[in-house]
Amino acid sequence: MPIIDVLSVDDPGPLLGLLREGLRERGYVEGQNLRIEVRSGPGKGEVLRPLADELVRLKVEVIVARLTPAVQAAKAATQTIPIVMAPAGAPVETGLIASLARPGGNVTGLSRSTAELGGKRMQLIREMLPNAQRIAILANPADPFTRPFVAEIERAGSALSLQINAVMVNRREEIGAAFTAIINARADGVILEAGIPADPVVELTLQQRLPLFSTTRAPVEAGALMCYSAPFDDIYRAAAVYVDKIIKGANPADLPVEQPTKFELVINMKTAKALGLTVPPILFAQADEVIE
């Protein structure tokens, strides 16, 4: 019975459910012809690497790693066990793969293209907040994706006359202090990088009446103002396709990395009203979903 592992930054729940659904569609029944092991922790190498080492000792067939720090930890732990990114940001720039068409090594899967979306996100933020001057980014310094992500936001912000302030958060306990810095800098809004616990950030931004812009959908459902991203449900289901191919003998080095082709703009109208914001008609026209 092949063993599939899920190594996740923080909550693996959303990935697990859709991965299992995708595997069932391909004839895998957990406990009968497939076993799934799950490990998760904060997006830091010193936490994720021992978990990855543990999985290598279990001799798993495939490691499905959610978000860049988990992929990096898995790659550091093994050069032979196939690793499916589900997803990772900027995998070429961060050295996880050689190229999208021929990733090489033992890593393949899905890229989020998040850094490249920085320009579009900043345009949407400018449309939502036409008078904004300063935008803060809550980012994880341990995530290798943070550097290209922040750099793209800074380039786009400069073109839109927005001052960008990156505030790094190593641990959940540091989020409160990070918000003190954001408030002292008089930020007009906050961008949340994936991999940082969303719940306390959503709560603090609502308390401080700060618009929160997320790179994933879940925080918007919890109370963030807006997100523009690839649908993670599609990404999680697609991970099952890679797992199936690898179990059947495909070499991850030869499996092209898939990039999202669909992106969605989701706006939380309840939050907009609570913040006293009027959503411009141009954003309503672009929105794929409006949460009332």
C-alpha positions as CSV (number, residue, x, y, z in Angstrom):
1,M,0.0,0.0,0.0
2,P,1.6,3.3,-1.1
3,I,2.0,5.9,1.6
4,I,1.3,9.5,0.6
5,D,2.4,12.3,2.9
6,V,1.0,15.8,3.2
7,L,3.4,18.3,4.7
8,S,1.7,21.6,5.2
9,V,2.4,25.1,6.5
10,D,-0.3,25.6,9.2
11,D,-3.7,24.1,8.7
12,P,-3.7,21.2,6.1
13,G,-7.4,20.8,6.2
14,P,-8.4,22.5,2.9
15,L,-5.8,20.7,1.0
16,L,-6.5,17.3,2.6
17,G,-10.2,17.3,1.7
18,L,-9.8,18.1,-1.9
19,L,-6.7,16.0,-2.4
20,R,-8.6,13.0,-1.0
21,E,-11.5,13.8,-3.3
22,G,-9.2,13.9,-6.3
23,L,-7.6,10.6,-5.3
24,R,-10.9,8.9,-4.9
25,E,-11.9,10.0,-8.4
26,R,-8.8,8.1,-9.6
27,G,-9.6,4.9,-7.8
28,Y,-7.7,5.4,-4.5
29,V,-9.5,4.4,-1.3
30,E,-7.7,5.4,1.9
31,G,-7.1,2.4,4.0
32,Q,-7.6,0.0,1.1
33,N,-5.0,0.9,-1.6
34,L,-3.6,4.1,-0.1
35,R,-2.4,5.5,3.2
36,I,-2.1,9.2,4.0
37,E,0.2,10.6,6.6
38,V,-0.1,14.3,7.6
39,R,2.4,16.6,9.2
40,S,2.0,20.4,9.6
41,G,3.6,23.3,11.4
42,P,4.4,27.0,11.1
43,G,6.3,28.1,8.0
44,K,9.8,27.9,9.4
45,G,12.5,25.6,8.4
46,E,13.5,24.6,12.0
47,V,9.9,23.3,12.5
48,L,9.2,21.8,9.1
49,R,12.5,20.1,8.4
50,P,12.3,17.6,11.3
51,L,8.7,16.7,10.1
52,A,10.0,16.2,6.6
53,D,12.9,14.0,8.0
54,E,10.3,11.9,9.8
55,L,8.4,11.3,6.6
56,V,11.5,10.2,4.8
57,R,12.1,7.6,7.4
58,L,8.5,6.3,6.8
59,K,9.6,5.6,3.2
60,V,6.6,7.4,1.8
61,E,5.8,7.1,-1.9
62,V,5.1,10.8,-2.5
63,I,5.3,14.0,-0.4
64,V,2.6,16.6,-1.2
65,A,3.9,19.9,0.2
66,R,1.6,22.9,0.7
67,L,3.3,26.3,0.3
68,T,7.0,27.2,-0.4
69,P,8.5,26.6,3.1
70,A,7.1,23.0,3.2
71,V,8.4,22.3,-0.3
72,Q,11.8,23.6,0.6
73,A,11.9,21.5,3.8
74,A,10.9,18.4,1.9
75,K,13.5,19.0,-0.8
76,A,16.2,19.5,1.9
77,A,15.2,16.2,3.5
78,T,15.2,14.0,0.3
79,Q,16.6,14.1,-3.2
80,T,14.9,10.8,-4.2
81,I,11.3,10.8,-2.9
82,P,9.0,12.6,-5.4
83,I,7.6,16.0,-4.1
84,V,4.4,17.6,-5.4
85,M,4.1,21.3,-4.8
86,A,0.6,22.1,-3.8
87,P,1.4,24.9,-4.5
88,A,4.7,26.8,-4.2
89,G,5.3,30.4,-5.2
90,A,8.0,31.3,-7.8
91,P,9.5,27.8,-7.8
92,V,12.2,28.7,-10.4
93,E,13.3,31.9,-8.7
94,T,13.5,30.2,-5.3
95,G,15.5,27.3,-6.7
96,L,13.0,24.5,-6.1
97,I,13.0,23.5,-9.8
98,A,15.2,24.1,-12.9
99,S,12.4,25.2,-15.2
100,L,8.6,25.0,-15.5
101,A,8.7,22.8,-18.6
102,R,11.4,20.4,-17.2
103,P,11.6,20.8,-13.5
104,G,14.4,18.2,-13.0
105,G,15.2,16.6,-9.7
106,N,12.4,15.2,-7.6
107,V,10.1,18.2,-7.4
108,T,7.1,19.0,-9.6
109,G,3.5,20.1,-9.2
110,L,1.8,23.5,-9.1
111,S,3.0,27.1,-9.0
112,R,0.9,29.9,-7.7
113,S,2.3,32.7,-9.8
114,T,1.7,34.9,-6.8
115,A,4.7,37.3,-7.3
116,E,3.8,38.0,-10.9
117,L,0.3,39.1,-9.7
118,G,1.8,41.9,-7.6
119,G,1.1,44.5,-10.2
120,K,-2.6,43.5,-10.7
121,R,-3.1,43.3,-6.9
122,M,-1.7,46.8,-6.4
123,Q,-4.0,48.2,-9.2
124,L,-7.0,46.7,-7.4
125,I,-5.9,48.1,-4.1
126,R,-5.5,51.6,-5.7
127,E,-9.0,51.4,-7.1
128,M,-10.4,50.4,-3.7
129,L,-8.4,53.0,-1.8
130,P,-7.8,55.9,-4.2
131,N,-6.5,58.2,-1.5
132,A,-4.1,55.6,0.1
133,Q,-0.5,56.6,0.6
134,R,1.0,53.7,2.6
135,I,0.4,50.0,2.4
136,A,2.0,47.4,4.8
137,I,2.8,43.8,4.0
138,L,2.8,41.1,6.7
139,A,5.4,38.6,5.4
140,N,7.3,35.6,6.7
141,P,11.1,36.1,6.5
142,A,11.6,32.3,6.7
143,D,9.7,31.8,3.4
144,P,12.0,31.9,0.4
145,F,9.1,33.2,-1.7
146,T,8.9,36.3,0.5
147,R,11.7,38.1,-1.3
148,P,10.3,38.0,-4.9
149,F,6.8,38.6,-3.5
150,V,7.7,41.8,-1.6
151,A,9.9,43.0,-4.5
152,E,7.1,42.8,-7.0
153,I,4.7,44.6,-4.6
154,E,7.3,47.3,-4.0
155,R,7.8,47.8,-7.8
156,A,4.1,48.0,-8.4
157,G,3.5,50.3,-5.4
158,S,6.2,52.7,-6.6
159,A,4.5,53.0,-10.0
160,L,1.2,53.9,-8.2
161,S,2.8,56.4,-5.8
162,L,2.2,54.0,-2.8
163,Q,4.8,53.6,-0.1
164,I,5.3,50.0,0.8
165,N,6.4,48.9,4.3
166,A,7.2,45.2,4.7
167,V,6.7,44.0,8.3
168,M,8.2,40.5,9.0
169,V,6.5,38.0,11.3
170,N,8.5,34.9,12.5
171,R,5.9,33.6,15.0
172,R,2.2,33.9,15.7
173,E,3.1,35.6,18.9
174,E,4.7,38.5,17.0
175,I,1.6,39.5,15.1
176,G,0.4,41.9,17.8
177,A,3.8,43.8,17.9
178,A,3.7,43.8,14.1
179,F,0.4,45.6,14.1
180,T,1.7,48.2,16.5
181,A,4.4,48.9,14.0
182,I,1.8,49.1,11.2
183,I,-0.4,51.5,13.1
184,N,2.6,53.7,14.1
185,A,3.6,53.9,10.4
186,R,0.0,55.1,9.6
187,A,-0.7,52.4,7.0
188,D,-3.8,52.7,5.0
189,G,-4.1,49.0,4.3
190,V,-2.4,45.7,4.9
191,I,-1.4,42.9,2.5
192,L,-1.3,39.4,4.1
193,E,1.2,36.9,2.6
194,A,0.0,33.2,2.6
195,G,1.5,31.1,5.3
196,I,0.9,33.6,8.1
197,P,-2.0,32.7,10.5
198,A,-4.9,34.6,9.1
199,D,-7.4,34.6,12.0
200,P,-5.5,36.9,14.4
201,V,-4.6,39.2,11.5
202,V,-8.3,39.5,10.3
203,E,-9.4,40.2,13.9
204,L,-6.8,42.9,14.4
205,T,-7.4,44.6,11.1
206,L,-11.2,44.8,11.8
207,Q,-10.5,46.2,15.3
208,Q,-8.2,48.8,13.9
209,R,-10.5,49.5,10.9
210,L,-7.8,48.7,8.4
211,P,-8.6,47.1,5.0
212,L,-6.9,43.7,4.7
213,F,-6.0,42.3,1.3
214,S,-5.2,38.6,1.1
215,T,-3.4,36.4,-1.4
216,T,-5.8,33.6,-0.8
217,R,-9.6,33.3,-0.5
218,A,-10.0,31.9,3.1
219,P,-9.2,35.1,4.9
220,V,-11.8,37.0,2.9
221,E,-14.4,34.5,4.0
222,A,-13.2,35.2,7.6
223,G,-13.4,39.0,7.2
224,A,-10.6,40.3,5.1
225,L,-11.7,42.9,2.5
226,M,-10.5,41.5,-0.8
227,C,-8.3,38.9,-2.5
228,Y,-7.1,38.3,-6.0
229,S,-5.7,34.8,-6.5
230,A,-5.9,31.5,-8.3
231,P,-8.7,29.3,-6.9
232,F,-6.9,27.0,-4.4
233,D,-9.6,24.4,-4.8
234,D,-8.5,23.8,-8.4
235,I,-4.8,23.6,-7.2
236,Y,-5.5,21.1,-4.5
237,R,-7.5,18.9,-6.8
238,A,-4.8,19.0,-9.4
239,A,-2.2,17.8,-6.9
240,A,-4.1,14.4,-7.0
241,V,-3.3,14.2,-10.7
242,Y,0.4,14.5,-10.1
243,V,0.3,11.9,-7.2
244,D,-1.6,9.5,-9.5
245,K,1.0,9.8,-12.3
246,I,3.9,9.4,-9.9
247,I,2.4,6.3,-8.3
248,K,2.0,4.8,-11.8
249,G,5.7,5.4,-12.6
250,A,6.1,8.9,-14.0
251,N,9.3,10.7,-13.2
252,P,8.7,14.0,-11.5
253,A,11.8,15.5,-13.3
254,D,9.8,15.1,-16.6
255,L,6.4,16.3,-15.4
256,P,5.9,20.0,-16.3
257,V,4.9,22.3,-13.5
258,E,1.4,23.6,-14.0
259,Q,0.6,27.3,-13.6
260,P,-2.8,28.7,-12.9
261,T,-4.7,30.1,-15.8
262,K,-7.8,31.3,-13.9
263,F,-7.8,34.0,-11.2
264,E,-10.6,35.3,-9.1
265,L,-11.4,38.6,-7.4
266,V,-13.4,38.1,-4.2
267,I,-14.8,41.1,-2.2
268,N,-16.3,40.9,1.3
269,M,-19.1,43.6,1.2
270,K,-19.9,43.1,4.9
271,T,-16.3,44.1,5.7
272,A,-16.4,47.0,3.3
273,K,-19.5,48.4,5.0
274,A,-18.0,47.9,8.5
275,L,-15.0,49.9,7.3
276,G,-17.1,52.6,5.8
277,L,-15.8,51.9,2.3
278,T,-17.7,52.3,-0.9
279,V,-16.7,49.7,-3.4
280,P,-16.2,51.4,-6.8
281,P,-18.4,50.1,-9.7
282,I,-15.3,49.1,-11.7
283,L,-14.4,46.6,-8.9
284,F,-17.9,45.3,-8.8
285,A,-17.7,44.7,-12.6
286,Q,-14.5,42.7,-12.2
287,A,-15.5,40.7,-9.1
288,D,-16.0,37.0,-9.5
289,E,-17.8,36.8,-6.2
290,V,-19.1,39.3,-3.7
291,I,-19.6,38.1,-0.1
292,E,-22.6,39.8,1.4
